[in-house]
Amino acid sequence: MSTYQYETKSAEETMSFAEKLGSLLQKGDVLTLAGDLGAGKTTFTKGLAKGLGVTRTVNSPTFTIIKEYSGRLPLYHMDVYRLEDSDEDLGFEEYFSGDGVCVVEWAVFIEDYLPEERLELVISHKGDEEREIQLRPIGSRYEERVKEIM
């Protein structure tokens, strides 16, 4: 499995990079986002949503677990942090095999439900505004998308 790195110097650059990626996504794509609190996971998702044609304001689904947005493709934004010690299945497989794009924050807590093929992203602080985004494509469809955006 290859790992690619991309560095941004501002929140705007992070959103722009994510927007480009969002424009390439297709039905059934699953992305996982990891990073410390404040690393930029929601900022990244806002850019991704813009690339999918979502016009509604995107914010973290921390208390609702899953937020749905309409665009060129539906966007399912999941924050599964609150499921850390839970065996609860909220129908993840239906979302993952559905007509939209899934973005999962804190995916480590639902690893058993994740599809084999997916794009894993890790966002890290490199300074006040600077971020490093690591992309780990798992599966050929994601390898192709990452190569296209890089």
C-alpha positions in Angstrom: 0.0 0.0 0.0 1.4 3.4 -1.1 1.3 6.5 1.0 1.2 9.9 -0.6 1.7 13.3 1.2 0.4 16.7 0.5 1.2 19.8 2.5 -1.1 22.9 2.8 -0.2 26.3 4.2 -3.7 27.4 5.2 -7.3 26.2 5.8 -8.2 27.6 2.4 -5.5 25.4 0.7 -6.7 22.4 2.7 -10.3 23.1 1.5 -9.1 23.6 -2.1 -7.2 20.3 -2.1 -10.2 18.5 -0.7 -12.5 20.2 -3.3 -10.4 18.8 -6.1 -10.6 15.4 -4.6 -14.3 15.7 -4.1 -14.8 16.5 -7.8 -13.2 13.1 -8.6 -15.3 11.0 -6.2 -17.8 8.5 -7.4 -20.8 6.6 -6.0 -19.8 4.2 -3.3 -16.5 5.9 -2.4 -15.5 5.7 1.3 -12.9 7.9 2.9 -11.7 7.8 6.5 -10.3 10.8 8.2 -7.9 10.7 11.2 -6.1 13.4 13.0 -6.0 15.1 16.4 -8.7 17.5 17.5 -8.4 20.7 15.5 -6.3 19.1 12.8 -8.7 20.1 10.1 -11.0 17.1 9.5 -14.1 19.2 9.3 -12.3 21.8 7.2 -11.3 19.0 4.8 -14.8 17.7 4.7 -16.2 21.2 3.8 -13.9 21.3 0.8 -14.8 17.8 -0.2 -18.5 18.7 0.0 -17.9 21.7 -2.2 -16.3 19.4 -4.8 -19.4 17.3 -4.6 -21.6 20.3 -5.3 -23.0 20.5 -1.7 -24.3 24.0 -1.0 -25.5 23.5 2.5 -23.2 24.5 5.5 -21.2 21.5 6.6 -20.3 21.0 10.2 -19.2 18.2 12.5 -21.8 15.5 13.2 -20.3 14.9 16.6 -23.6 14.6 18.4 -25.7 13.2 15.6 -23.1 10.7 14.4 -24.3 10.9 10.7 -25.2 14.0 8.7 -26.5 13.8 5.1 -25.9 16.4 2.5 -27.3 16.6 -1.1 -25.0 17.4 -4.0 -23.9 15.8 -7.3 -23.8 12.7 -5.1 -25.1 12.4 -1.6 -22.5 13.0 1.1 -22.7 11.0 4.3 -20.5 12.6 7.0 -20.0 10.4 10.0 -18.3 11.1 13.3 -18.2 7.8 15.1 -16.1 8.9 18.1 -19.0 8.4 20.5 -19.2 4.7 19.4 -15.8 3.9 20.9 -17.1 1.2 23.3 -20.3 0.4 21.5 -21.3 -2.6 19.5 -24.1 -0.6 17.9 -24.5 -1.0 14.1 -26.2 2.1 12.7 -26.5 0.6 9.2 -23.0 1.5 8.1 -22.8 -1.1 5.4 -25.9 0.3 3.7 -24.2 3.7 3.6 -20.9 2.3 2.4 -22.6 0.4 -0.5 -25.1 3.1 -1.2 -25.4 5.8 -3.9 -23.3 8.4 -2.1 -19.9 9.2 -0.7 -19.0 8.4 2.9 -16.6 10.3 5.0 -15.9 8.7 8.4 -14.1 10.5 11.2 -12.6 8.2 14.0 -13.1 5.2 11.7 -10.9 3.1 14.0 -14.0 2.7 16.2 -15.9 0.9 13.5 -13.1 -0.9 11.7 -15.1 -4.2 11.5 -17.8 -2.4 9.4 -15.4 -0.6 7.0 -15.2 -1.9 3.4 -11.9 -3.5 2.4 -11.3 -0.9 -0.2 -11.2 2.8 0.9 -9.1 5.9 1.0 -7.6 6.6 4.4 -6.5 10.2 5.2 -4.5 11.4 8.1 -4.3 15.2 8.7 -1.5 16.5 10.9 -0.5 19.9 12.3 2.7 21.3 10.8 2.3 24.7 12.2 -0.5 27.2 13.1 -2.1 26.9 9.7 0.1 24.4 7.9 -1.1 20.8 7.6 0.2 17.6 6.2 -2.3 15.3 4.6 -1.3 11.7 4.2 -3.4 9.7 1.7 -3.4 5.9 1.8 -5.4 4.3 -1.0 -6.5 0.8 -0.3 -7.7 -0.7 -3.6 -7.0 0.2 -7.3 -10.0 2.6 -7.6 -8.5 4.8 -4.8 -5.0 4.4 -6.1 -6.1 5.9 -9.5 -7.9 8.8 -7.8 -4.9 9.7 -5.6 -2.6 9.6 -8.6 -4.9 11.9 -10.5 -5.1 14.5 -7.8 -1.4 14.3 -6.9 
